[in-house]
């Protein structure tokens, strides 16, 4: 019972404090507003003079031009690098070296043996198709 009475007293005192703070706060605001009305009015007038629409158009046009120039330079760099890579590719190739033939994944063991007997280690797809046509 004593706990209940204690809780009621605490809640009542908390309510009274909130009420007193609520009554005192508007008086402080009114005093500040009367002093700073002049500053806010001047700031609003100053902001109203700034031509935001013209600035927006100017920035949009210049941003578009800049992005187009960046795009053009990137394309030029891409072409330059592609040409350089092609030169490196041709410089690294020699007529002595042949392209390696890769073995076919689905080749049968007979086809692989036939290719080894011929002297080639790789199985070509055409050979597998010919073998299958002969079997049919």
The first five atom37 places (N, CA, C, CB, O) and aatype in JSON, in Angstrom:
{
  "aatype": [20, 20, 20, 20, 20, 20, 20, 20, 20, 20, 20, 20, 20, 20, 20, 20, 20, 20, 20, 20, 20, 20, 20, 20, 20, 20, 20, 20, 20, 20, 20, 20, 20, 20, 20, 20, 20, 20, 20, 20, 20, 20, 20, 20, 20, 20, 20, 20, 20, 20, 20, 20, 20, 20, 20, 20, 20, 20, 20, 20, 20, 20, 20, 20, 20, 20, 20, 20, 20, 20, 20, 20, 20, 20, 20, 20, 20, 20, 20, 20, 20, 20, 20, 20, 20, 20, 20, 20, 20, 20, 20, 20, 20, 20, 20, 20, 20, 20, 20, 20, 20, 20, 20, 20, 20, 20, 20, 20, 20, 20, 20, 20, 20, 20, 20, 20, 20, 20, 20, 20, 20, 20, 20, 20, 20, 20, 20, 20, 20, 20, 20, 20, 20, 20, 20, 20],
  "atom_mask": [
    [1, 1, 1, 1, 1],
    [1, 1, 1, 1, 1],
    [1, 1, 1, 1, 1],
    [1, 1, 1, 1, 1],
    [1, 1, 1, 1, 1],
    [1, 1, 1, 1, 1],
    [1, 1, 1, 1, 1],
    [1, 1, 1, 1, 1],
    [1, 1, 1, 1, 1],
    [1, 1, 1, 1, 1],
    [1, 1, 1, 1, 1],
    [1, 1, 1, 1, 1],
    [1, 1, 1, 1, 1],
    [1, 1, 1, 1, 1],
    [1, 1, 1, 1, 1],
    [1, 1, 1, 1, 1],
    [1, 1, 1, 1, 1],
    [1, 1, 1, 1, 1],
    [1, 1, 1, 1, 1],
    [1, 1, 1, 1, 1],
    [1, 1, 1, 1, 1],
    [1, 1, 1, 1, 1],
    [1, 1, 1, 1, 1],
    [1, 1, 1, 1, 1],
    [1, 1, 1, 1, 1],
    [1, 1, 1, 1, 1],
    [1, 1, 1, 1, 1],
    [1, 1, 1, 1, 1],
    [1, 1, 1, 1, 1],
    [1, 1, 1, 1, 1],
    [1, 1, 1, 1, 1],
    [1, 1, 1, 1, 1],
    [1, 1, 1, 1, 1],
    [1, 1, 1, 1, 1],
    [1, 1, 1, 1, 1],
    [1, 1, 1, 1, 1],
    [1, 1, 1, 1, 1],
    [1, 1, 1, 1, 1],
    [1, 1, 1, 1, 1],
    [1, 1, 1, 1, 1],
    [1, 1, 1, 1, 1],
    [1, 1, 1, 1, 1],
    [1, 1, 1, 1, 1],
    [1, 1, 1, 1, 1],
    [1, 1, 1, 1, 1],
    [1, 1, 1, 1, 1],
    [1, 1, 1, 1, 1],
    [1, 1, 1, 1, 1],
    [1, 1, 1, 1, 1],
    [1, 1, 1, 1, 1],
    [1, 1, 1, 1, 1],
    [1, 1, 1, 1, 1],
    [1, 1, 1, 1, 1],
    [1, 1, 1, 1, 1],
    [1, 1, 1, 1, 1],
    [1, 1, 1, 1, 1],
    [1, 1, 1, 1, 1],
    [1, 1, 1, 1, 1],
    [1, 1, 1, 1, 1],
    [1, 1, 1, 1, 1],
    [1, 1, 1, 1, 1],
    [1, 1, 1, 1, 1],
    [1, 1, 1, 1, 1],
    [1, 1, 1, 1, 1],
    [1, 1, 1, 1, 1],
    [1, 1, 1, 1, 1],
    [1, 1, 1, 1, 1],
    [1, 1, 1, 1, 1],
    [1, 1, 1, 1, 1],
    [1, 1, 1, 1, 1],
    [1, 1, 1, 1, 1],
    [1, 1, 1, 1, 1],
    [1, 1, 1, 1, 1],
    [1, 1, 1, 1, 1],
    [1, 1, 1, 1, 1],
    [1, 1, 1, 1, 1],
    [1, 1, 1, 1, 1],
    [1, 1, 1, 1, 1],
    [1, 1, 1, 1, 1],
    [1, 1, 1, 1, 1],
    [1, 1, 1, 1, 1],
    [1, 1, 1, 1, 1],
    [1, 1, 1, 1, 1],
    [1, 1, 1, 1, 1],
    [1, 1, 1, 1, 1],
    [1, 1, 1, 1, 1],
    [1, 1, 1, 1, 1],
    [1, 1, 1, 1, 1],
    [1, 1, 1, 1, 1],
    [1, 1, 1, 1, 1],
    [1, 1, 1, 1, 1],
    [1, 1, 1, 1, 1],
    [1, 1, 1, 1, 1],
    [1, 1, 1, 1, 1],
    [1, 1, 1, 1, 1],
    [1, 1, 1, 1, 1],
    [1, 1, 1, 1, 1],
    [1, 1, 1, 1, 1],
    [1, 1, 1, 1, 1],
    [1, 1, 1, 1, 1],
    [1, 1, 1, 1, 1],
    [1, 1, 1, 1, 1],
    [1, 1, 1, 1, 1],
    [1, 1, 1, 1, 1],
    [1, 1, 1, 1, 1],
    [1, 1, 1, 1, 1],
    [1, 1, 1, 1, 1],
    [1, 1, 1, 1, 1],
    [1, 1, 1, 1, 1],
    [1, 1, 1, 1, 1],
    [1, 1, 1, 1, 1],
    [1, 1, 1, 1, 1],
    [1, 1, 1, 1, 1],
    [1, 1, 1, 1, 1],
    [1, 1, 1, 1, 1],
    [1, 1, 1, 1, 1],
    [1, 1, 1, 1, 1],
    [1, 1, 1, 1, 1],
    [1, 1, 1, 1, 1],
    [1, 1, 1, 1, 1],
    [1, 1, 1, 1, 1],
    [1, 1, 1, 1, 1],
    [1, 1, 1, 1, 1],
    [1, 1, 1, 1, 1],
    [1, 1, 1, 1, 1],
    [1, 1, 1, 1, 1],
    [1, 1, 1, 1, 1],
    [1, 1, 1, 1, 1],
    [1, 1, 1, 1, 1],
    [1, 1, 1, 1, 1],
    [1, 1, 1, 1, 1],
    [1, 1, 1, 1, 1],
    [1, 1, 1, 1, 1],
    [1, 1, 1, 1, 1],
    [1, 1, 1, 1, 1],
    [1, 1, 1, 1, 1]
  ],
  "atom_positions": [
    [[0.82, -1.19, 0.0], [0.0, 0.0, 0.0], [0.87, 1.25, 0.0], [-0.94, 0.0, 1.2], [0.56, 2.25, -0.65]],
    [[1.99, 1.17, 0.78], [2.87, 2.33, 0.82], [3.54, 2.57, -0.55], [3.95, 2.14, 1.91], [3.77, 3.71, -0.94]],
    [[3.83, 1.47, -1.25], [4.41, 1.62, -2.59], [3.44, 2.32, -3.54], [4.8, 0.24, -3.15], [3.85, 3.16, -4.35]],
    [[2.17, 1.99, -3.43], [1.16, 2.62, -4.3], [1.07, 4.11, -4.04], [-0.21, 1.97, -4.11], [1.02, 4.9, -4.98]],
    [[1.05, 4.51, -2.78], [0.97, 5.94, -2.42], [2.23, 6.66, -2.87], [0.78, 6.11, -0.89], [2.16, 7.79, -3.35]],
    [[3.38, 6.02, -2.73], [4.64, 6.61, -3.17], [4.63, 6.82, -4.69], [5.83, 5.73, -2.76], [5.09, 7.86, -5.16]],
    [[4.12, 5.87, -5.44], [4.05, 6.0, -6.89], [3.1, 7.13, -7.3], [3.59, 4.68, -7.52], [3.39, 7.86, -8.26]],
    [[1.99, 7.28, -6.61], [1.05, 8.36, -6.91], [1.7, 9.72, -6.66], [-0.24, 8.22, -6.06], [1.56, 10.63, -7.48]],
    [[2.41, 9.86, -5.57], [3.07, 11.13, -5.23], [4.14, 11.46, -6.29], [3.71, 11.05, -3.82], [4.24, 12.6, -6.73]],
    [[4.92, 10.48, -6.69], [5.97, 10.71, -7.69], [5.35, 11.13, -9.02], [6.84, 9.44, -7.88], [5.84, 12.06, -9.65]],
    [[4.29, 10.46, -9.45], [3.65, 10.8, -10.72], [3.0, 12.18, -10.65], [2.59, 9.74, -11.1], [3.04, 12.93, -11.63]],
    [[2.4, 12.52, -9.54], [1.79, 13.83, -9.36], [2.84, 14.94, -9.41], [1.01, 13.89, -8.04], [2.62, 15.98, -10.03]],
    [[3.97, 14.72, -8.77], [5.03, 15.73, -8.79], [5.63, 15.86, -10.19], [6.13, 15.39, -7.77], [5.97, 16.96, -10.61]],
    [[5.77, 14.75, -10.91], [6.27, 14.79, -12.29], [5.3, 15.57, -13.18], [6.47, 13.36, -12.83], [5.74, 16.35, -14.03]],
    [[4.0, 15.36, -12.99], [3.0, 16.1, -13.76], [3.06, 17.59, -13.47], [1.61, 15.57, -13.46], [2.94, 18.4, -14.39]],
    [[3.24, 17.96, -12.22], [3.33, 19.38, -11.86], [4.58, 20.0, -12.49], [3.37, 19.54, -10.32], [4.52, 21.14, -12.97]],
    [[5.71, 19.29, -12.51], [6.93, 19.83, -13.13], [6.73, 20.04, -14.63], [8.13, 18.89, -12.88], [7.15, 21.06, -15.17]],
    [[6.1, 19.1, -15.3], [5.86, 19.25, -16.75], [4.94, 20.43, -16.99], [5.23, 17.95, -17.34], [5.15, 21.19, -17.94]],
    [[3.91, 20.62, -16.16], [2.99, 21.75, -16.31], [3.72, 23.08, -16.13], [1.83, 21.65, -15.28], [3.51, 24.0, -16.92]],
    [[4.56, 23.19, -15.12], [5.29, 24.43, -14.88], [6.28, 24.74, -16.0], [6.04, 24.35, -13.54], [6.42, 25.89, -16.4]],
    [[6.96, 23.72, -16.51], [7.89, 23.93, -17.63], [7.11, 24.34, -18.88], [8.72, 22.64, -17.92], [7.56, 25.22, -19.62]],
    [[5.97, 23.73, -19.1], [5.14, 24.08, -20.26], [4.63, 25.51, -20.19], [3.96, 23.13, -20.37], [4.52, 26.18, -21.22]],
    [[4.32, 25.99, -19.02], [3.85, 27.38, -18.88], [4.98, 28.38, -19.04], [3.16, 27.59, -17.53], [4.77, 29.48, -19.55]],
    [[6.18, 28.01, -18.6], [7.3, 28.95, -18.64], [7.98, 29.01, -20.0], [8.32, 28.56, -17.59], [8.56, 30.04, -20.33]],
    [[7.92, 27.99, -20.79], [8.6, 27.95, -22.08], [8.07, 28.97, -23.09], [8.48, 26.58, -22.66], [8.9, 29.61, -23.74]],
    [[6.78, 29.16, -23.28], [6.33, 30.14, -24.27], [6.8, 31.56, -23.96], [4.83, 30.12, -24.36], [7.05, 32.33, -24.88]],
    [[6.91, 31.93, -22.7], [7.37, 33.28, -22.38], [8.8, 33.49, -22.85], [7.27, 33.53, -20.88], [9.13, 34.57, -23.33]],
    [[9.64, 32.49, -22.71], [11.02, 32.6, -23.16], [11.05, 32.7, -24.68], [11.87, 31.39, -22.68], [11.81, 33.51, -25.21]],
    [[10.26, 31.91, -25.4], [10.21, 31.95, -26.86], [9.74, 33.31, -27.36], [9.3, 30.86, -27.38], [10.32, 33.85, -28.3]],
    [[8.71, 33.85, -26.75], [8.19, 35.15, -27.2], [9.25, 36.24, -27.08], [6.95, 35.54, -26.39], [9.34, 37.11, -27.95]],
    [[10.02, 36.21, -26.05], [11.06, 37.22, -25.88], [12.14, 37.06, -26.95], [11.69, 37.12, -24.46], [12.63, 38.07, -27.47]],
    [[12.51, 35.85, -27.29], [13.52, 35.62, -28.32], [12.99, 35.98, -29.7], [13.97, 34.16, -28.3], [13.73, 36.54, -30.51]],
    [[11.75, 35.68, -29.97], [11.18, 35.97, -31.29], [11.14, 37.47, -31.54], [9.77, 35.37, -31.4], [11.43, 37.91, -32.65]],
    [[10.78, 38.23, -30.55], [10.7, 39.67, -30.75], [12.07, 40.27, -31.06], [10.1, 40.35, -29.52], [12.17, 41.25, -31.8]],
    [[13.12, 39.69, -30.51], [14.47, 40.19, -30.78], [15.0, 39.72, -32.13], [15.41, 39.75, -29.67], [15.72, 40.45, -32.8]],
    [[14.65, 38.5, -32.52], [15.24, 37.94, -33.74], [14.34, 38.06, -34.96], [15.58, 36.48, -33.51], [14.71, 37.58, -36.03]],
    [[13.18, 38.69, -34.85], [12.31, 38.88, -36.02], [13.03, 39.7, -37.1], [11.0, 39.58, -35.61], [12.9, 39.41, -38.29]],
    [[13.75, 40.68, -36.68], [14.48, 41.54, -37.61], [15.52, 40.74, -38.41], [15.16, 42.69, -36.85], [15.67, 40.91, -39.62]],
    [[16.23, 39.88, -37.72], [17.28, 39.08, -38.37], [16.68, 38.11, -39.36], [18.11, 38.32, -37.32], [17.2, 37.95, -40.47]],
    [[15.58, 37.44, -38.98], [14.93, 36.49, -39.88], [14.34, 37.18, -41.11], [13.84, 35.72, -39.14], [14.4, 36.64, -42.21]],
    [[13.77, 38.33, -40.92], [13.2, 39.06, -42.04], [14.29, 39.45, -43.04], [12.46, 40.31, -41.55], [14.1, 39.32, -44.25]],
    [[15.41, 39.93, -42.54], [16.52, 40.3, -43.43], [17.07, 39.08, -44.16], [17.64, 40.99, -42.63], [17.38, 39.15, -45.35]],
    [[17.19, 37.98, -43.45], [17.7, 36.75, -44.07], [16.74, 36.24, -45.14], [17.91, 35.67, -43.0], [17.17, 35.8, -46.21]],
    [[15.44, 36.31, -44.87], [14.46, 35.89, -45.87], [14.53, 36.75, -47.12], [13.06, 35.94, -45.29], [14.44, 36.23, -48.24]],
    [[14.69, 38.05, -46.96], [14.79, 38.96, -48.1], [16.06, 38.66, -48.91], [14.79, 40.43, -47.63], [16.04, 38.67, -50.14]],
    [[17.15, 38.4, -48.2], [18.4, 38.09, -48.87], [18.3, 36.79, -49.67], [19.53, 37.99, -47.86], [18.78, 36.72, -50.81]],
    [[17.7, 35.79, -49.11], [17.53, 34.51, -49.8], [16.59, 34.66, -50.99], [16.99, 33.45, -48.83], [16.8, 34.02, -52.02]],
    [[15.57, 35.48, -50.87], [14.63, 35.69, -51.98], [15.31, 36.36, -53.17], [13.44, 36.53, -51.51], [14.85, 36.19, -54.3]],
    [[16.37, 37.11, -52.96], [17.07, 37.8, -54.05], [17.96, 36.85, -54.87], [17.92, 38.92, -53.48], [18.32, 37.18, -56.0]],
    [[18.3, 35.7, -54.33], [19.21, 34.76, -55.01], [18.43, 34.08, -56.15], [19.8, 33.7, -54.01], [17.37, 33.51, -55.9]],
    [[18.95, 34.13, -57.38], [18.25, 33.51, -58.53], [18.56, 32.0, -58.62], [18.66, 34.21, -59.86], [19.44, 31.59, -59.37]],
    [[17.83, 31.2, -57.85], [18.08, 29.77, -57.82], [17.78, 29.09, -59.16], [17.25, 29.13, -56.74], [18.49, 28.16, -59.54]],
    [[16.76, 29.55, -59.87], [16.4, 28.93, -61.15], [17.52, 29.11, -62.17], [15.09, 29.52, -61.68], [17.86, 28.17, -62.89]],
    [[18.09, 30.31, -62.25], [19.18, 30.56, -63.19], [20.41, 29.74, -62.8], [19.52, 32.07, -63.23], [21.11, 29.21, -63.67]],
    [[20.68, 29.65, -61.51], [21.82, 28.87, -61.05], [21.63, 27.39, -61.4], [22.02, 29.04, -59.53], [22.58, 26.72, -61.79]],
    [[20.41, 26.89, -61.25], [20.12, 25.5, -61.56], [20.35, 25.22, -63.04], [18.69, 25.16, -61.16], [20.96, 24.21, -63.39]],
    [[19.86, 26.1, -63.9], [20.04, 25.92, -65.34], [21.52, 25.97, -65.7], [19.25, 26.99, -66.13], [22.0, 25.14, -66.46]],
    [[22.23, 26.94, -65.15], [23.66, 27.09, -65.42], [24.43, 25.84, -65.0], [24.21, 28.33, -64.69], [25.26, 25.34, -65.75]],
    [[24.16, 25.34, -63.8], [24.86, 24.16, -63.31], [24.51, 22.91, -64.13], [24.53, 23.93, -61.85], [25.37, 22.07, -64.38]],
    [[23.26, 22.8, -64.53], [22.85, 21.63, -65.32], [23.55, 21.61, -66.67], [21.32, 21.63, -65.53], [24.04, 20.57, -67.1]],
    [[23.61, 22.76, -67.33], [24.25, 22.84, -68.65], [25.74, 22.54, -68.52], [24.05, 24.24, -69.28], [26.28, 21.75, -69.3]],
    [[26.4, 23.14, -67.56], [27.84, 22.91, -67.4], [28.16, 21.49, -66.96], [28.4, 23.89, -66.39], [29.17, 20.93, -67.37]],
    [[27.31, 20.9, -66.14], [27.51, 19.52, -65.73], [27.37, 18.59, -66.94], [26.5, 19.13, -64.63], [28.15, 17.64, -67.09]],
    [[26.4, 18.85, -67.78], [26.21, 18.04, -68.98], [27.43, 18.14, -69.9], [24.93, 18.47, -69.72], [27.89, 17.12, -70.42]],
    [[27.94, 19.34, -70.11], [29.13, 19.53, -70.95], [30.32, 18.78, -70.35], [29.46, 21.04, -71.1], [31.06, 18.09, -71.07]],
    [[30.51, 18.91, -69.06], [31.62, 18.25, -68.4], [31.53, 16.74, -68.53], [31.67, 18.65, -66.93], [32.52, 16.07, -68.83]],
    [[30.34, 16.19, -68.32], [30.17, 14.74, -68.41], [30.39, 14.24, -69.83], [28.78, 14.33, -67.93], [30.93, 13.15, -70.03]],
    [[29.98, 15.04, -70.83], [30.23, 14.65, -72.22], [31.73, 14.63, -72.51], [29.52, 15.62, -73.19], [32.21, 13.72, -73.2]],
    [[32.47, 15.61, -72.0], [33.92, 15.64, -72.21], [34.59, 14.47, -71.52], [34.5, 16.96, -71.69], [35.52, 13.87, -72.07]],
    [[34.14, 14.14, -70.34], [34.71, 12.99, -69.63], [34.43, 11.7, -70.4], [34.13, 12.9, -68.2], [35.3, 10.84, -70.52]],
    [[33.22, 11.58, -70.91], [32.86, 10.39, -71.69], [33.74, 10.28, -72.93], [31.37, 10.44, -72.1], [34.22, 9.19, -73.25]],
    [[33.96, 11.38, -73.63], [34.79, 11.4, -74.81], [36.23, 11.0, -74.48], [34.75, 12.78, -75.47], [36.84, 10.22, -75.2]],
    [[36.76, 11.54, -73.41], [38.13, 11.2, -73.03], [38.24, 9.72, -72.63], [38.61, 12.09, -71.87], [39.25, 9.08, -72.93]],
    [[37.24, 9.19, -71.97], [37.26, 7.77, -71.62], [37.22, 6.89, -72.86], [36.09, 7.43, -70.7], [37.91, 5.87, -72.91]],
    [[36.43, 7.28, -73.84], [36.38, 6.51, -75.08], [37.72, 6.56, -75.8], [35.26, 7.04, -76.0], [38.18, 5.55, -76.34]],
    [[38.36, 7.73, -75.81], [39.68, 7.85, -76.43], [40.7, 6.96, -75.72], [40.16, 9.32, -76.42], [41.48, 6.28, -76.37]],
    [[40.68, 6.95, -74.4], [41.6, 6.11, -73.65], [41.33, 4.63, -73.92], [41.48, 6.39, -72.15], [42.26, 3.83, -74.03]],
    [[40.06, 4.27, -74.03], [39.71, 2.89, -74.32], [40.27, 2.47, -75.68], [38.18, 2.7, -74.29], [40.84, 1.39, -75.81]],
    [[40.11, 3.32, -76.69], [40.64, 3.01, -78.02], [42.16, 2.9, -77.99], [40.21, 4.07, -79.03], [42.73, 2.0, -78.6]],
    [[42.82, 3.79, -77.29], [44.27, 3.78, -77.19], [44.76, 2.49, -76.53], [44.75, 5.0, -76.41], [45.71, 1.87, -77.01]],
    [[44.12, 2.1, -75.43], [44.51, 0.88, -74.73], [44.25, -0.36, -75.57], [43.78, 0.78, -73.4], [45.03, -1.31, -75.55]],
    [[43.14, -0.36, -76.3], [42.83, -1.5, -77.16], [43.89, -1.66, -78.25], [41.43, -1.34, -77.8], [44.34, -2.77, -78.52]],
    [[44.28, -0.55, -78.86], [45.33, -0.61, -79.89], [46.65, -1.09, -79.29], [45.52, 0.77, -80.54], [47.36, -1.89, -79.89]],
    [[46.97, -0.6, -78.12], [48.22, -1.01, -77.45], [48.18, -2.51, -77.13], [48.43, -0.2, -76.15], [49.19, -3.19, -77.32]],
    [[47.06, -3.02, -76.65], [46.94, -4.45, -76.35], [47.06, -5.29, -77.61], [45.63, -4.73, -75.65], [47.65, -6.37, -77.58]],
    [[46.49, -4.82, -78.71], [46.61, -5.54, -79.97], [48.06, -5.6, -80.43], [45.74, -4.87, -81.05], [48.51, -6.63, -80.92]],
    [[48.8, -4.5, -80.27], [50.21, -4.49, -80.64], [50.98, -5.49, -79.78], [50.81, -3.08, -80.48], [51.83, -6.23, -80.29]],
    [[50.68, -5.51, -78.48], [51.35, -6.47, -77.6], [51.01, -7.91, -77.97], [50.98, -6.2, -76.16], [51.86, -8.79, -77.89]],
    [[49.79, -8.13, -78.35], [49.35, -9.47, -78.72], [50.08, -9.94, -79.96], [47.83, -9.5, -78.95], [50.54, -11.08, -80.02]],
    [[50.18, -9.07, -80.96], [50.87, -9.44, -82.19], [52.37, -9.56, -81.97], [50.59, -8.42, -83.3], [53.02, -10.39, -82.61]],
    [[52.94, -8.77, -81.08], [54.37, -8.84, -80.8], [54.72, -10.13, -80.07], [54.81, -7.64, -79.99], [55.81, -10.67, -80.27]],
    [[53.83, -10.63, -79.24], [54.1, -11.85, -78.48], [53.9, -13.11, -79.31], [53.2, -11.91, -77.27], [54.44, -14.16, -78.95]],
    [[53.16, -13.04, -80.39], [52.95, -14.2, -81.25], [54.17, -14.37, -82.15], [51.66, -14.04, -82.1], [54.7, -13.4, -82.69]],
    [[54.59, -15.59, -82.3], [55.68, -15.86, -83.23], [55.21, -16.93, -84.22], [56.98, -16.32, -82.48], [54.35, -17.74, -83.88]],
    [[55.76, -16.95, -85.42], [55.31, -17.94, -86.41], [55.68, -19.36, -86.01], [55.9, -17.62, -87.76], [55.04, -20.3, -86.49]],
    [[56.68, -19.56, -85.16], [57.08, -20.89, -84.74], [56.02, -21.51, -83.84], [58.43, -20.85, -84.02], [55.73, -22.71, -83.94]],
    [[55.45, -20.69, -82.96], [54.47, -21.2, -82.01], [53.11, -21.32, -82.67], [54.39, -20.29, -80.77], [52.64, -20.37, -83.3]],
    [[52.48, -22.47, -82.53], [51.13, -22.68, -83.05], [50.16, -22.62, -81.89], [51.02, -24.04, -83.81], [50.52, -22.78, -80.72]],
    [[48.94, -22.38, -82.24], [47.93, -22.4, -81.19], [47.75, -23.81, -80.68], [46.59, -21.83, -81.71], [47.71, -24.77, -81.46]],
    [[47.65, -23.93, -79.39], [47.43, -25.25, -78.82], [46.0, -25.68, -79.07], [47.74, -25.26, -77.3], [45.05, -24.91, -78.92]],
    [[45.88, -26.94, -79.47], [44.55, -27.48, -79.65], [44.14, -28.12, -78.34], [44.49, -28.51, -80.83], [44.91, -28.88, -77.74]],
    [[42.97, -27.83, -77.91], [42.51, -28.35, -76.63], [41.76, -29.66, -76.86], [41.61, -27.32, -75.9], [41.04, -29.8, -77.85]],
    [[41.92, -30.59, -75.97], [41.18, -31.85, -76.14], [39.69, -31.61, -75.92], [41.7, -32.93, -75.17], [39.27, -30.77, -75.12]],
    [[38.91, -32.39, -76.65], [37.46, -32.28, -76.52], [37.01, -33.03, -75.29], [36.74, -32.82, -77.79], [37.49, -34.14, -75.03]],
    [[36.12, -32.46, -74.53], [35.69, -33.03, -73.25], [34.94, -34.35, -73.46], [34.81, -32.04, -72.49], [35.1, -35.28, -72.68]],
    [[34.12, -34.41, -74.5], [33.25, -35.55, -74.69], [33.81, -36.57, -75.69], [31.89, -35.08, -75.16], [33.06, -37.39, -76.22]],
    [[35.1, -36.53, -75.93], [35.71, -37.46, -76.88], [35.8, -38.85, -76.26], [37.1, -36.96, -77.32], [36.07, -38.99, -75.07]],
    [[35.58, -39.86, -77.09], [35.7, -41.22, -76.59], [37.16, -41.63, -76.57], [34.87, -42.2, -77.46], [38.01, -40.97, -77.18]],
    [[37.46, -42.69, -75.87], [38.85, -43.13, -75.76], [39.4, -43.6, -77.1], [38.97, -44.25, -74.73], [40.59, -43.44, -77.37]],
    [[38.53, -44.19, -77.97], [38.98, -44.64, -79.28], [39.42, -43.46, -80.14], [37.86, -45.43, -79.99], [40.44, -43.53, -80.83]],
    [[38.66, -42.38, -80.09], [39.0, -41.2, -80.88], [40.3, -40.6, -80.41], [37.88, -40.16, -80.8], [41.11, -40.14, -81.22]],
    [[40.53, -40.59, -79.11], [41.77, -40.05, -78.55], [42.95, -40.9, -79.0], [41.7, -39.98, -77.01], [44.0, -40.37, -79.35]],
    [[42.78, -42.25, -78.98], [43.85, -43.14, -79.4], [44.17, -42.93, -80.88], [43.46, -44.6, -79.14], [45.34, -42.91, -81.26]],
    [[43.13, -42.78, -81.71], [43.36, -42.54, -83.14], [44.13, -41.25, -83.35], [42.03, -42.48, -83.89], [45.01, -41.2, -84.21]],
    [[43.82, -40.22, -82.59], [44.52, -38.95, -82.72], [45.97, -39.09, -82.28], [43.82, -37.86, -81.91], [46.85, -38.48, -82.88]],
    [[46.23, -39.87, -81.24], [47.59, -40.06, -80.77], [48.42, -40.82, -81.8], [47.59, -40.8, -79.43], [49.61, -40.56, -81.98]],
    [[47.78, -41.78, -82.48], [48.47, -42.54, -83.52], [48.83, -41.64, -84.7], [47.62, -43.71, -83.98], [49.86, -41.84, -85.34]],
    [[47.98, -40.66, -84.98], [48.25, -39.74, -86.08], [49.34, -38.73, -85.72], [46.97, -39.0, -86.47], [49.92, -38.1, -86.6]],
    [[49.62, -38.58, -84.45], [50.67, -37.66, -84.03], [50.13, -36.4, -83.4], [51.53, -37.31, -85.2], [50.92, -35.54, -82.99]],
    [[48.85, -36.25, -83.32], [48.27, -35.07, -82.71], [47.74, -35.46, -81.34], [47.14, -34.47, -83.6], [47.09, -36.5, -81.2]],
    [[48.0, -34.64, -80.34], [47.57, -34.98, -78.99], [46.16, -34.48, -78.69], [48.53, -34.41, -77.98], [45.55, -34.92, -77.72]],
    [[45.65, -33.59, -79.5], [44.35, -33.02, -79.23], [43.3, -33.63, -80.15], [44.39, -31.5, -79.4], [43.6, -34.08, -81.25]],
    [[42.08, -33.64, -79.67], [40.98, -34.17, -80.45], [40.17, -33.02, -80.99], [40.1, -35.12, -79.6], [39.8, -32.11, -80.25]],
    [[39.9, -33.07, -82.27], [39.12, -32.01, -82.89], [37.67, -32.41, -82.93], [39.64, -31.69, -84.3], [37.35, -33.6, -82.96]],
    [[36.81, -31.46, -82.92], [35.38, -31.71, -82.9], [34.94, -32.38, -84.2], [34.61, -30.41, -82.68], [34.05, -33.23, -84.19]],
    [[35.55, -32.0, -85.31], [35.19, -32.59, -86.61], [35.48, -34.08, -86.63], [35.94, -31.89, -87.75], [34.72, -34.86, -87.21]],
    [[36.56, -34.49, -85.99], [36.91, -35.91, -85.95], [35.86, -36.69, -85.18], [38.29, -36.11, -85.33], [35.51, -37.81, -85.56]],
    [[35.36, -36.12, -84.11], [34.35, -36.81, -83.31], [33.06, -36.95, -84.11], [34.08, -36.05, -81.99], [32.43, -38.01, -84.08]],
    [[32.68, -35.92, -84.82], [31.47, -35.99, -85.63], [31.62, -37.02, -86.74], [31.13, -34.62, -86.22], [30.69, -37.78, -86.99]],
    [[32.76, -37.06, -87.4], [33.0, -38.05, -88.46], [32.93, -39.45, -87.91], [34.36, -37.81, -89.12], [32.36, -40.33, -88.55]],
    [[33.5, -39.69, -86.74], [33.48, -41.0, -86.12], [32.05, -41.44, -85.8], [34.32, -41.0, -84.84], [31.69, -42.6, -86.01]],
    [[31.23, -40.5, -85.3], [29.85, -40.81, -84.96], [29.04, -41.09, -86.22], [29.22, -39.67, -84.17], [28.18, -41.96, -86.21]],
    [[29.31, -40.37, -87.29], [28.59, -40.62, -88.56], [28.97, -41.96, -89.13], [28.88, -39.52, -89.58], [28.11, -42.64, -89.69]],
    [[30.22, -42.37, -89.01], [30.65, -43.68, -89.51], [30.03, -44.81, -88.71], [32.17, -43.78, -89.46], [29.73, -45.87, -89.26]],
    [[29.83, -44.61, -87.42], [29.23, -45.64, -86.57], [27.76, -45.82, -86.87], [29.42, -45.29, -85.1], [27.22, -46.9, -86.63]],
    [[27.11, -44.83, -87.36], [25.66, -44.92, -87.63], [25.47, -45.6, -88.92], [24.97, -43.54, -87.64], [24.34, -45.8, -89.36]]
  ]
}
